[in-house]
């Protein structure tokens, strides 16, 4: 393995090593380029046949220049283990340094190592023709320099050997201190090898060294393989004493081992911190590479690219496109498993899906066709239709006109929502309905900020995304039903939406960029005006739909309701006929409402009753029979069944009678069968009405019966469901002059009762309700006023005149006229003030069969809205003061003393 120590000559040619030490046992490969080192190699090594020896002396950086460039270094013939680096010096620099070296005295280290050349190779540089040598040197043993002299261009030294001879070595190995030190060094070295073995597979050869090479050689070999400082290398070279050398080598090996262990610890810690997401990232990268190999292109990168293409084609304004690009760049940097990835992606998809510029192409507006369309969809509503036609006319003349926001106000069932969809179809635009009933959260309008978990855009932006165009007709349904609580006020958020000056840049919190709502046509619906905040109401044009007259209801039933009801129940006019007279009876006796929903329900009840009777007789069309899966007797064939079906269409004939008997239920009475044998339709009559709908709910004689005694008057009130007739009853009893009010009344109506009583008591003597001799008649009595239908809440200022009439009737013991109803607010001085809802109230009076209506004079203008056919059947009495009311309300005029002057 390792050659025995050779005999050293007394003189050796010296090769200087800059900043590097060659230790015994180490092998180094150098390239000689300077003239002095080339000459030395040529004369001392190349020309000698036997292997020549040279001395290697370390030279400090400041004292001498390098004569060769260190190429690589190995230990024990193992080039993979360790290595040293030293700067490469160019030939020119070396020549300069050589010339400098000749001028300045060189200071050498006084101890060196004899080296043997293991390999020599000669080369010639082109184009200069300079000769260079590559030399592999092996360190043999230490020597000390006695003196140094020049031989031509290089130096020769007289030397003396420092290392022990073989005999001295064997004797020294018996020393217990050296044995202990050797054991400690070998243990440390073995530990280092076991650590390195995990990293490098080539250290197996180093193990063999430990077992075969003497310890004093091992110490040098091991230390030579580490990257240690020049000073430490020199101190190792100077350690001639074996004990010192072993302890120093053990220390250096141990230090190297500790540094490796610390580095490993840090690496493990870093690898331990390689989070799950990073591992997943690596796996995803691998998966992506696999998919690319297979040609599958459905990975996330492609999705993001597709999303970007979609965003580019969305037609965003430049400032919003910049914002979207910034967000897209953020998304590209994120991994799909990161927390914010999905929310960022959903946001970008919303930006891409929103119709920034996409509009539904409006067809050429034909006002006549639009009018016909409205007339076919809705009967009556002349004023409303006229307003819509005006709106369309303006759109035709100025397509980009910012139209007003129409708000349809009226009782349920009068067609507010369907009017909005008719506007959309007349314009040829898409229609979207947003229900605001019960919305209490401002975020429903404006959206949530994206910082919240589960954030989403508001209903408007979401609706536009669904409809896919930026100019739909948007219906804000039940705008009066929004509430407000700690989460904000949606009605206030709608202020920006419904203002044409502001909604050009509507800012949804989730979207966080302005969106132009100015192209949207907004239509709102409400049952009442009062709950809508005044600022919001100010932004809308209110169009009232007060309800339908009985004649209008009849037309609506004939044109719309009956065909729809028959269709919904699988019937046709062949099976069920509802004559106009019967529809009139339903309107008068079973439904007293402003809209037509209850009317439609009653018609549906009749249709269901007819459906049962038709179904029992199996009077289906052939297609329905087959789908129901009729099973004839086993003996019947398909042909026989076809005969039966053909017979069902043309009436029963003797030839197919036995087939009919198979499918008619056995429990059907003979009378019912005979009713349908001829295939005639069911015609609704009064008997069927009472059987299906029950006894009539309303009677024309109700008012006359209710006011049969003094103290009762007939008022007209407005409710959410339209106008209603309200009776007011008053009675008196012995008491302390207190006023009792019942009927679930609000504060306003209670105050009206107080005012009415005060006015009557102030006029008691003129009204002949107390004699002059008995002034205390009213003071000794309690008065009780009751509004029937106690379960229904009542409030409002329009019952003043009704209350006064009721009290005057009570005290004068005169009956109010049964055919007269009234409405109006009164003051303490007896003036009658105007009230709202006149059209609804007049229609309600007409529905009840009332012939005379007392109205405040200042409500004359409101009668223009009442259909003329209704007005022609009513006597309208206009009044200024309460005395005029009393004059009209009683048979024979006001019960005032003839001489009284009010």
C-alpha positions in Angstrom: 0.0 0.0 0.0 2.2 2.8 1.3 5.9 2.6 0.4 8.5 2.5 3.2 10.3 5.8 4.0 13.1 6.3 1.5 16.7 7.4 2.2 16.9 11.1 1.6 19.9 12.6 -0.2 21.8 15.4 1.6 20.7 18.0 -1.1 17.3 18.5 -2.8 16.0 20.8 -5.5 13.4 23.0 -3.9 9.9 23.8 -5.4 8.2 26.6 -3.6 4.4 26.3 -2.7 2.5 29.6 -2.3 -0.1 29.5 0.5 -0.1 25.8 0.4 1.5 23.0 2.4 2.2 19.4 1.1 2.0 16.9 4.0 3.6 13.5 4.0 1.2 10.9 2.4 -0.7 13.5 0.5 -0.8 13.5 -3.3 -1.0 16.7 -5.4 -1.2 17.5 -9.1 0.4 20.7 -10.2 1.0 22.5 -13.5 4.4 24.2 -14.0 4.5 27.2 -16.3 7.1 29.6 -15.0 10.7 29.2 -16.4 12.3 28.4 -13.0 9.8 25.6 -12.1 9.9 24.2 -15.7 13.8 24.1 -15.5 13.6 22.4 -12.1 11.2 19.6 -13.3 13.2 19.1 -16.5 16.6 18.7 -14.8 15.6 17.0 -11.6 12.7 14.8 -12.7 12.3 14.5 -16.5 15.9 13.7 -17.4 16.4 11.1 -14.6 15.6 7.6 -15.4 14.8 6.6 -11.8 12.2 8.5 -9.9 13.6 11.7 -8.7 13.0 13.4 -5.4 12.4 17.1 -4.9 11.7 19.2 -1.8 8.6 21.2 -1.4 8.8 24.3 0.7 5.8 26.6 1.7 6.2 30.3 0.7 4.0 33.0 2.2 1.8 35.1 -0.2 3.6 38.4 0.6 7.1 36.8 0.2 7.0 34.8 -3.0 5.0 34.2 -6.1 3.4 30.9 -7.1 5.4 28.8 -9.4 2.5 26.5 -10.3 -1.2 26.3 -10.4 -2.8 23.8 -8.1 -5.1 21.6 -10.2 -6.4 18.9 -7.9 -5.6 17.0 -4.8 -6.5 13.6 -3.5 -5.9 11.4 -0.5 -4.3 8.0 -0.7 -4.9 7.8 -4.4 -8.6 8.7 -4.0 -9.1 11.9 -6.0 -12.7 12.2 -5.0 -12.0 12.9 -1.4 -11.4 16.5 -0.6 -9.7 19.1 -2.8 -8.0 22.4 -2.5 -8.4 25.6 -4.4 -5.9 28.3 -5.2 -6.0 31.2 -7.6 -4.9 30.5 -11.2 -2.1 32.8 -12.2 -1.5 33.7 -15.9 1.9 33.1 -17.5 2.6 36.8 -17.9 2.0 37.5 -14.2 4.3 34.6 -13.3 7.1 35.9 -15.5 6.8 39.3 -13.9 6.8 37.8 -10.5 9.8 35.6 -11.4 11.8 38.7 -12.4 10.7 40.3 -9.2 11.8 37.3 -7.3 15.3 37.6 -8.7 15.6 41.1 -7.5 14.2 40.6 -3.9 15.4 38.1 -1.4 13.0 35.1 -0.9 12.0 34.1 2.7 11.3 30.4 2.8 9.7 28.3 5.6 12.5 26.3 7.3 10.7 23.0 7.1 9.4 21.2 4.1 8.4 17.8 2.7 10.4 15.6 0.3 8.2 14.6 -2.6 8.4 11.9 -5.2 7.0 12.3 -8.8 4.4 9.7 -9.5 3.5 11.0 -12.9 5.0 13.4 -15.4 3.6 14.8 -18.6 5.1 17.4 -21.0 3.2 19.9 -23.1 3.9 22.8 -25.6 1.7 25.9 -25.6 0.8 27.3 -29.0 1.6 29.7 -30.5 4.3 30.8 -28.1 6.0 27.3 -28.1 6.5 27.4 -24.3 7.1 24.1 -22.6 4.8 23.2 -19.6 4.8 20.2 -17.3 2.0 18.5 -15.3 3.4 16.7 -12.3 1.7 14.4 -9.7 3.7 14.6 -6.5 3.5 12.4 -3.4 4.7 13.7 0.0 7.1 11.3 1.7 8.7 12.8 4.9 9.5 16.0 6.7 12.9 17.7 6.5 14.5 20.8 7.8 16.5 23.2 5.6 20.2 23.7 6.7 21.0 26.2 4.0 19.7 27.3 0.6 21.6 28.0 -2.6 20.7 28.9 -6.2 21.4 26.4 -9.0 20.6 28.3 -12.2 17.1 29.5 -12.2 15.9 27.3 -9.2 17.1 26.6 -5.6 18.8 23.7 -4.0 18.8 23.1 -0.2 21.0 21.1 2.1 18.6 19.2 4.3 18.3 16.9 7.3 15.6 14.3 7.9 13.0 15.0 10.7 10.8 12.0 10.7 11.6 8.9 12.8 13.2 5.9 11.3 11.3 2.6 11.2 13.1 1.3 14.4 12.3 4.5 16.3 8.8 4.3 15.1 8.2 0.8 16.4 9.7 1.7 19.7 7.5 4.8 20.0 4.4 2.8 19.2 4.8 1.0 22.5 4.4 4.3 24.4 1.0 4.1 26.4 0.4 7.8 25.6 0.8 7.3 21.9 -1.4 4.2 22.1 -4.2 6.2 23.8 -3.8 9.1 21.4 -3.8 6.6 18.4 -7.0 5.0 19.7 -8.8 8.4 20.2 -7.7 9.5 16.7 -8.9 6.3 15.0 -12.3 6.5 16.8 -12.8 10.1 15.7 -11.7 9.3 12.2 -14.0 6.3 12.0 -16.9 8.5 13.1 -16.1 11.0 10.4 -16.0 8.2 7.8 -19.4 6.8 8.9 -20.9 10.3 8.5 -19.3 10.7 5.1 -20.4 7.2 4.1 -24.0 8.3 4.0 -23.2 11.0 1.5 -20.4 9.5 -0.6 -20.2 5.9 -1.7 -16.4 6.1 -2.4 -15.2 6.4 1.2 -14.9 2.6 1.5 -11.3 2.8 0.5 -10.6 5.2 3.3 -11.7 2.6 5.8 -9.0 0.2 4.4 -6.4 3.0 5.1 -7.4 3.1 8.8 -6.7 -0.6 9.2 -3.4 -0.8 7.2 -1.6 2.5 7.4 0.5 3.5 10.5 -1.1 6.1 12.7 1.6 8.8 12.2 1.0 8.6 8.4 -2.8 8.6 8.8 -2.7 11.8 10.8 -1.1 13.7 7.9 -3.2 12.0 5.2 -6.5 12.9 7.0 -5.6 16.5 7.8 -4.3 17.0 4.2 -7.8 16.3 2.9 -9.5 19.1 4.8 -9.9 22.7 3.8 -8.0 24.4 6.7 -6.1 27.6 7.0 -2.5 28.0 5.8 -1.4 28.7 9.4 -2.9 25.4 10.6 -1.3 23.5 7.7 2.1 25.0 8.7 1.6 24.1 12.3 0.7 20.5 11.2 3.9 20.4 9.1 5.9 21.7 12.1 4.5 19.0 14.5 7.5 16.6 14.3 6.7 15.1 17.7 4.3 12.2 17.3 2.2 13.0 20.4 1.7 16.7 19.3 0.9 15.6 15.8 -1.7 13.0 16.9 -3.5 15.4 19.3 -3.5 18.2 16.7 -4.8 15.8 14.0 -7.5 14.5 16.4 -8.6 18.1 17.1 -8.8 19.0 13.4 -10.6 15.7 12.4 -13.1 16.3 15.3 -13.6 19.9 14.2 -14.3 18.8 10.7 -16.7 16.2 11.9 -18.6 18.8 14.0 -18.9 21.2 11.1 -20.4 18.4 9.0 -22.8 17.4 11.7 -23.9 21.1 12.2 -24.4 21.5 8.5 -26.5 18.3 8.3 -28.6 19.5 11.3 -29.3 22.8 9.5 -30.1 20.9 6.3 -32.5 18.6 8.1 -34.2 21.6 9.8 -34.6 23.4 6.4 -35.9 20.2 4.8 -38.3 19.7 7.8 -39.6 23.2 7.1 -40.3 22.3 3.5 -44.1 22.7 4.0 -46.8 20.6 2.6 -47.7 23.2 0.1 -44.1 23.1 -1.4 -44.2 19.3 -1.6 -47.6 19.6 -3.3 -46.1 22.2 -5.7 -43.3 19.8 -6.6 -45.9 17.0 -7.2 -48.1 19.3 -9.3 -45.0 20.3 -11.4 -44.4 16.6 -12.0 -48.0 16.0 -12.8 -47.9 18.9 -15.2 -44.9 17.4 -16.9 -46.6 14.0 -17.1 -49.8 15.6 -18.6 -47.7 17.5 -21.2 -46.1 14.2 -22.2 -49.5 12.6 -22.5 -50.9 15.6 -24.4 -53.5 16.5 -21.7 -53.9 20.3 -21.5 -56.5 20.7 -18.8 -54.1 21.9 -16.1 -54.4 25.1 -14.0 -52.0 27.0 -16.2 -54.2 26.4 -19.2 -57.2 27.4 -17.1 -55.6 30.7 -16.2 -54.7 31.3 -19.8 -58.3 30.6 -20.8 -59.5 32.9 -18.1 -57.1 35.7 -19.4 -58.5 35.2 -22.9 -62.0 35.4 -21.6 -61.2 38.6 -19.7 -59.6 40.1 -22.8 -62.8 39.5 -24.8 -65.0 41.0 -22.0 -64.5 44.5 -23.2 -63.5 46.1 -19.9 -62.7 49.8 -19.8 -58.9 50.5 -19.7 -58.7 51.4 -16.0 -60.6 48.3 -15.0 -58.5 46.1 -17.3 -55.4 47.4 -15.6 -56.9 46.4 -12.2 -57.8 43.0 -13.6 -54.3 42.4 -15.0 -52.8 43.2 -11.6 -55.1 40.7 -10.0 -54.3 38.1 -12.7 -50.6 38.5 -12.1 -51.2 37.9 -8.4 -53.1 34.7 -9.3 -50.3 33.4 -11.5 -47.9 33.7 -8.6 -50.2 31.7 -6.2 -50.5 28.0 -6.0 -54.0 26.4 -6.3 -53.8 25.1 -2.7 -53.1 28.6 -1.2 -56.0 30.0 0.8 -56.7 33.1 -1.3 -56.4 31.3 -4.7 -60.1 30.3 -5.1 -61.5 33.6 -4.0 -59.2 35.5 -6.3 -60.1 33.2 -9.1 -63.9 33.6 -8.5 -63.4 37.4 -8.5 -61.6 37.3 -11.9 -64.3 35.0 -13.3 -66.9 37.5 -12.3 -65.0 40.4 -14.0 -64.8 38.2 -17.1 -68.5 37.3 -17.0 -69.9 40.8 -16.5 -71.4 42.4 -19.5 -69.2 45.5 -19.7 -70.2 46.4 -23.2 -72.5 43.5 -24.3 -75.9 44.8 -25.1 -79.1 43.1 -26.4 -79.8 44.6 -29.8 -83.0 46.5 -29.7 -85.3 46.0 -32.6 -86.8 49.0 -34.4 -89.4 50.3 -32.1 -92.9 50.0 -33.5 -95.2 52.0 -31.2 -98.4 50.5 -32.7 -97.1 47.0 -32.3 -96.0 47.8 -28.7 -99.5 49.2 -28.0 -101.1 46.1 -29.3 -98.7 43.9 -27.3 -99.6 45.8 -24.1 -103.3 45.6 -24.8 -103.1 41.9 -25.4 -101.3 41.4 -22.1 -103.3 43.8 -20.0 -106.8 45.0 -20.0 -107.6 48.5 -18.8 -104.8 50.5 -17.1 -105.1 53.2 -19.8 -103.1 55.8 -18.0 -100.2 53.3 -17.3 -100.1 52.1 -20.8 -100.1 55.6 -22.1 -97.1 56.4 -19.9 -95.2 53.4 -21.2 -96.0 54.3 -24.8 -94.7 57.8 -24.1 -91.5 56.3 -22.7 -91.0 54.1 -25.8 -91.6 57.1 -28.0 -88.9 59.0 -26.3 -86.6 56.0 -26.6 -87.3 55.9 -30.4 -86.4 59.5 -30.9 -83.4 59.5 -28.6 -82.1 55.9 -28.1 -79.5 56.9 -25.4 -82.0 58.9 -23.4 -81.7 58.3 -19.6 -85.4 57.5 -18.9 -87.0 58.0 -15.5 -87.4 55.1 -13.0 -91.0 54.0 -13.1 -92.6 52.9 -9.9 -95.9 51.0 -10.1 -97.8 51.4 -6.8 -101.0 49.5 -6.2 -102.7 46.7 -4.4 -101.7 43.1 -4.9 -103.0 41.3 -8.0 -103.4 44.3 -10.4 -100.5 43.3 -12.7 -97.5 45.4 -11.6 -94.9 42.7 -12.1 -96.3 41.5 -15.4 -96.4 45.2 -16.7 -92.6 45.3 -16.2 -92.1 42.1 -18.3 -94.4 43.6 -20.9 -92.1 46.7 -21.1 -89.1 44.4 -21.7 -90.9 42.4 -24.4 -92.1 45.7 -26.1 -88.4 46.9 -26.1 -87.0 43.6 -27.1 -84.8 43.5 -24.1 -83.9 40.9 -21.5 -85.9 40.9 -18.3 -84.6 40.3 -14.8 -86.5 40.5 -11.5 -84.9 41.2 -8.2 -87.1 40.8 -5.2 -86.4 43.2 -2.3 -89.1 42.0 0.0 -87.6 41.4 3.5 -84.1 42.5 2.4 -82.5 44.1 5.5 -78.8 43.8 4.6 -77.2 46.6 2.7 -74.7 44.1 1.3 -77.6 42.6 -0.7 -77.5 45.7 -2.9 -73.8 46.7 -2.6 -72.2 43.3 -2.0 -69.7 42.3 0.7 -66.1 43.4 0.8 -63.7 40.7 -0.4 -61.9 40.6 2.9 -64.8 38.6 4.4 -65.1 34.8 4.1 -68.0 33.9 1.8 -68.2 37.4 0.3 -70.3 37.8 -2.8 -71.5 40.6 -5.1 -74.8 42.4 -4.6 -78.0 41.3 -6.2 -77.7 43.8 -9.0 -74.2 42.8 -10.2 -75.2 39.1 -9.8 -78.3 39.7 -11.8 -76.4 41.4 -14.6 -73.9 38.5 -14.7 -76.8 36.0 -15.0 -78.6 38.0 -17.7 -75.4 38.6 -19.7 -76.2 42.1 -21.1 -75.7 45.6 -19.6 -79.1 47.0 -20.8 -81.8 44.7 -19.4 -85.1 45.8 -17.9 -84.6 45.3 -14.2 -87.6 45.0 -11.9 -87.0 45.9 -8.3 -90.0 44.1 -6.8 -91.6 45.1 -3.5 -89.4 48.1 -3.0 -91.5 49.2 0.0 -90.8 46.0 1.9 -87.1 46.6 2.6 -86.2 47.0 6.2 -83.1 48.3 8.0 -81.2 47.0 11.0 -77.6 46.8 12.2 -76.4 45.6 8.8 -77.4 48.8 7.1 -80.3 50.3 5.2 -80.8 48.8 1.7 -83.2 51.6 0.7 -80.4 54.1 1.2 -78.1 51.9 -0.9 -80.7 52.1 -3.7 -80.4 55.9 -3.8 -77.2 55.6 -5.9 -78.7 52.8 -8.0 -81.8 54.7 -9.1 -80.2 58.1 -9.7 -79.4 58.4 -13.4 -76.7 61.0 -12.5 -74.9 58.7 -10.1 -75.4 55.1 -11.4 -72.9 55.6 -14.3 -70.3 54.6 -11.8 -72.1 52.3 -9.3 -69.5 50.9 -6.9 -70.2 47.3 -5.7 -68.1 46.6 -2.6 -67.2 43.1 -3.9 -66.4 44.3 -7.4 -64.5 47.3 -6.1 -64.4 48.9 -9.5 -67.1 51.2 -10.9 -69.8 49.6 -13.1 -72.1 51.6 -15.4 -75.8 51.0 -14.7 -77.0 53.9 -16.7 -78.1 51.6 -19.6 -80.4 49.5 -17.4 -84.1 50.4 -17.4 -85.2 50.2 -13.8 -88.9 49.5 -12.9 -90.0 49.3 -9.3 -93.2 48.0 -7.7 -94.7 48.7 -4.3 -98.1 48.2 -2.5 -97.8 51.5 -0.6 -95.9 54.7 -1.0 -95.7 55.6 2.7 -92.9 53.1 3.7 -90.6 54.2 0.8 -88.1 56.8 2.2 -88.8 60.3 0.6 -85.3 60.6 -1.0 -85.8 57.3 -2.7 -89.3 58.2 -3.8 -88.0 61.4 -5.2 -85.9 59.5 -7.7 -88.9 57.6 -9.1 -91.9 58.5 -11.1 -94.9 57.0 -9.2 -97.6 55.5 -11.4 -100.6 54.3 -9.3 -102.6 51.2 -10.3 -105.6 51.6 -8.2 -107.5 48.4 -9.0 -110.1 47.2 -11.4 -113.8 47.9 -11.8 -116.2 45.0 -12.0 -116.6 45.5 -15.7 -112.8 45.4 -16.1 -112.6 42.3 -14.0 -115.2 40.6 -16.2 -113.2 41.4 -19.4 -109.9 40.3 -17.7 -111.6 37.0 -16.7 -112.9 36.4 -20.3 -109.6 37.3 -22.0 -107.0 36.1 -19.7 -108.0 34.3 -16.5 -110.5 31.6 -17.8 -108.2 30.5 -20.7 -105.2 30.3 -18.3 -107.2 28.4 -15.6 -108.5 25.9 -18.1 -105.1 25.4 -19.6 -103.5 24.9 -16.1 -106.1 22.2 -15.2 -105.9 20.2 -18.5 -109.3 21.4 -19.6 -110.8 23.2 -22.6 -114.1 24.8 -23.5 -115.2 21.4 -24.6 -115.3 20.3 -21.0 -116.1 23.4 -19.0 -117.9 26.6 -19.8 -118.2 29.6 -17.4 -120.9 32.0 -18.6 -120.4 35.8 -18.1 -123.3 35.9 -15.8 -121.6 33.4 -13.4 -118.3 35.4 -13.6 -120.3 38.5 -12.6 -121.8 36.7 -9.6 -118.3 35.5 -8.5 -117.1 39.2 -8.7 -120.1 40.6 -6.8 -120.7 37.9 -4.2 -117.3 36.1 -3.6 -114.6 38.6 -4.2 -114.4 42.2 -3.2 -110.7 43.1 -3.9 -108.8 45.6 -6.0 -106.9 42.9 -8.0 -107.9 39.7 -9.6 -106.0 37.0 -7.6 -109.0 35.9 -5.5 -111.1 35.9 -8.7 -108.6 33.6 -10.3 -108.5 31.3 -7.3 -112.3 31.0 -7.4 -112.3 30.2 -11.1 -109.6 27.6 -10.4 -111.8 26.0 -7.8 -114.5 25.6 -10.4 -112.0 24.1 -12.8 -110.8 21.6 -10.2 -114.4 20.5 -9.5 -114.9 20.0 -13.3 -111.6 18.2 -13.6 -112.7 15.6 -11.0 -116.0 14.9 -12.8 -114.3 14.7 -16.2 -111.5 12.5 -14.9 -114.1 10.1 -13.3 -115.8 9.7 -16.7 -112.4 9.0 -18.4 -113.2 11.7 -20.9 -109.6 12.1 -22.0 -108.0 12.7 -25.3 -106.3 9.5 -26.7 -102.8 10.8 -25.9 -103.6 11.3 -22.3 -105.2 7.9 -22.0 -102.2 6.2 -23.3 -99.9 8.0 -21.0 -102.1 7.1 -18.0 -101.6 3.5 -18.9 -105.2 2.2 -19.2 -105.2 -1.6 -19.0 -108.0 -3.4 -20.9 -109.1 -6.9 -20.1 -106.8 -9.7 -21.0 -108.9 -10.7 -24.0 -108.7 -7.2 -25.5 -106.2 -6.7 -28.3 -104.5 -3.5 -29.4 -107.0 -3.1 -32.2 -109.8 -3.3 -29.7 -108.2 -0.6 -27.6 -107.8 1.6 -30.7 -111.6 1.1 -31.4 -112.3 2.2 -27.8 -110.2 5.3 -28.2 -111.7 6.2 -31.5 -115.1 5.8 -29.9 -114.2 8.1 -27.0 -113.7 11.0 -29.4 -117.0 10.6 -31.3 -119.3 9.7 -28.4 -120.3 6.2 -27.3 -121.8 3.9 -29.9 -123.3 0.4 -29.4 -120.4 -1.2 -31.2 -117.8 -0.3 -28.6 -119.9 -0.1 -25.5 -118.4 -3.2 -23.8 -114.9 -1.8 -24.1 -116.1 1.4 -22.5 -117.4 -0.6 -19.6 -113.9 -1.9 -18.8 -112.4 1.5 -17.9 -115.4 3.2 -16.2 -115.1 3.0 -12.4 -117.8 0.8 -10.9 -118.8 3.2 -8.2 -119.9 6.1 -10.5 -123.6 6.8 -10.2 -125.8 6.2 -13.2 -127.1 9.7 -13.2 -123.6 11.1 -13.6 -123.0 8.7 -16.5 -126.1 9.8 -18.2 -125.0 13.5 -17.8 -121.9 12.9 -19.9 -123.1 10.3 -22.4 -123.7 13.0 -25.0 -120.2 14.5 -24.5 -121.6 17.9 -23.7 -119.4 20.3 -21.6 -120.1 21.3 -18.0 -121.8 24.6 -17.8 -121.4 26.5 -14.5 -124.7 27.6 -12.9 -125.7 29.1 -9.5 -126.2 25.7 -8.0 -122.6 24.6 -8.9 -121.3 28.0 -7.7 -122.8 27.4 -4.2 -121.7 23.8 -4.2 -118.1 24.5 -5.1 -117.5 28.0 -3.6 -119.9 27.8 -0.7 -122.6 30.4 0.1 -122.0 34.0 -1.1 -119.6 36.0 1.1 -120.9 39.4 0.3 -124.4 40.8 -0.1 -125.6 44.0 -1.7 -128.0 44.6 1.2 -125.1 44.6 3.7 -124.9 48.4 4.0 -128.6 48.8 4.5 -128.7 46.1 7.3 -125.6 47.6 9.0 -127.1 51.2 9.2 -130.6 50.1 10.3 -130.1 51.8 13.7 -128.9 55.3 14.6 -125.2 55.6 15.5 -123.8 53.8 12.5 -122.2 55.5 9.5 -120.5 54.3 6.3 -116.9 55.3 5.7 -114.4 54.6 2.9 -110.8 53.7 3.8 -107.7 52.7 1.9 -105.7 49.5 2.7 -102.8 47.7 1.2 -105.3 45.6 -0.7 -107.1 48.6 -2.2 -110.2 50.5 -1.1 -112.6 49.2 1.5 -115.9 50.2 3.0 -115.6 50.7 6.8 -118.6 51.0 9.1 -118.3 53.0 12.3 -120.6 52.3 15.2 -121.2 54.5 18.2 -123.2 54.0 21.3 -123.7 55.8 24.6 -124.3 54.7 28.2 -124.4 56.2 31.7 -120.9 57.0 32.9 -118.5 59.8 33.5 -118.1 61.4 30.1 -115.3 59.1 28.9 -114.6 58.0 25.4 -113.9 54.3 24.6 -112.4 53.3 21.3 -112.1 49.7 20.0 -111.2 48.0 16.7 -107.3 47.9 16.8 -106.9 51.5 16.0 -103.7 53.6 15.5 -102.9 56.9 17.1 -104.1 59.0 14.2 -107.5 57.5 14.1 -107.9 57.9 17.9 -107.1 61.6 17.6 -109.7 61.9 14.8 -112.3 60.4 17.3 -111.3 62.9 20.0 -111.6 65.8 17.5 -115.0 64.5 16.3 -116.4 64.2 19.8 -115.1 67.7 20.7 -116.8 69.2 17.7 -120.1 67.5 18.4 -120.0 68.5 22.1 -119.2 72.1 21.1 -122.3 72.1 18.8 -124.5 70.0 21.1 -127.2 72.7 21.6 -127.4 73.6 17.9 -127.6 70.0 16.8 -130.7 69.3 19.0 -128.8 66.6 20.8 -129.2 68.2 24.3 -131.8 70.6 25.7 -130.8 73.9 27.1 -132.1 73.0 30.5 -130.0 69.8 30.7 -126.5 70.9 29.8 -124.8 68.0 31.6 -126.4 65.3 29.4 -123.1 64.4 27.7 -121.0 64.8 30.8 -122.9 62.1 32.6 -122.5 59.6 29.7 -119.7 57.4 28.3 -119.4 57.1 24.6 -118.1 54.0 22.9 -117.0 54.0 19.3 -116.2 50.7 17.5 -114.7 50.0 14.1 -115.8 46.5 13.2 -113.4 43.8 11.9 -111.3 44.2 15.1 -108.6 41.9 13.8 -107.6 44.3 11.0 -105.3 47.2 12.1 -106.7 50.6 11.2 -105.1 54.0 11.1 -105.1 57.2 9.0 -106.7 60.6 9.0 -109.6 60.0 6.6 -112.3 58.8 9.1 -113.0 62.3 10.7 -116.3 63.0 8.8 -117.5 59.4 9.3 -117.0 59.7 13.1 -118.9 63.0 13.4 -121.8 61.6 11.3 -121.9 58.5 13.6 -122.0 60.6 16.8 -124.6 63.0 15.4 -126.7 60.0 14.3 -126.4 58.5 17.8 -127.4 61.6 19.7 -130.1 62.8 17.3 -131.5 59.2 17.0 -131.6 59.6 13.2 -130.4 56.9 10.8 -127.7 57.6 8.3 -128.7 56.9 4.7 -127.7 53.3 3.8 -126.8 54.2 0.2 -124.3 56.9 1.2 -120.6 56.5 2.1 -118.1 59.2 2.9 -114.5 60.0 3.4 -112.6 63.1 4.5 -110.4 64.6 7.3 -111.9 67.3 9.5 -110.4 70.1 11.6 -111.5 71.2 15.0 -113.3 74.2 13.3 -115.4 71.9 11.1 -113.5 72.2 7.8 -113.3 69.1 5.6 -109.7 68.5 4.2 -108.8 66.3 1.2 -107.5 62.8 1.5 -105.7 60.3 -0.7 -106.7 57.1 -2.5 -109.9 58.6 -3.9 -110.0 56.2 -6.9 -109.6 53.1 -4.7 -112.3 54.4 -2.3 -114.8 55.2 -5.1 -114.2 51.7 -6.6 -114.8 50.1 -3.2 -118.1 52.0 -2.8 -119.1 50.8 -6.3 -118.3 47.2 -5.4 -120.4 47.5 -2.3 -123.4 48.8 -4.3 -123.3 52.2 -2.7 -124.9 54.9 -4.8 -123.8 58.2 -3.2 -120.3 59.2 -2.1 -119.4 62.3 -0.1 -116.0 63.6 -0.9 -114.0 66.7 0.1 -114.3 69.4 -2.5 -110.6 69.7 -2.9 -110.5 66.0 -4.1 -112.5 66.9 -7.3 -109.3 66.7 -9.4 -108.7 63.1 -8.3 -112.0 62.0 -9.9 -110.4 62.3 -13.3 -108.7 59.0 -12.6 -112.0 57.2 -11.9 -113.4 55.4 -15.0 -116.4 57.3 -16.5 -118.7 54.3 -16.4 -118.2 54.1 -12.6 -118.9 57.8 -12.1 -122.0 57.6 -14.2 -123.5 55.1 -11.8 -122.6 57.1 -8.6 -123.8 60.4 -7.2 -120.7 62.3 -6.1 -121.3 64.9 -3.3 -118.5 67.4 -2.8 -118.4 69.2 0.6 -116.4 72.0 2.2 -117.6 71.9 5.8 -118.8 69.2 8.2 -122.3 70.7 8.1 -122.5 69.9 4.4 -121.6 66.3 5.2 -124.4 66.1 7.7 -126.8 67.7 5.3 -126.1 64.9 2.7 -125.8 62.0 5.1 -129.3 62.1 6.7 -132.7 61.7 5.1 -134.3 65.2 5.2 -131.0 67.1 5.7 -128.9 68.0 8.7 -130.7 67.8 12.1 -129.9 71.4 13.0 -132.2 73.9 14.6 -133.7 76.1 11.9 -132.6 79.3 13.6 -129.1 78.2 14.5 -126.3 80.0 12.7 -123.2 77.9 12.4 
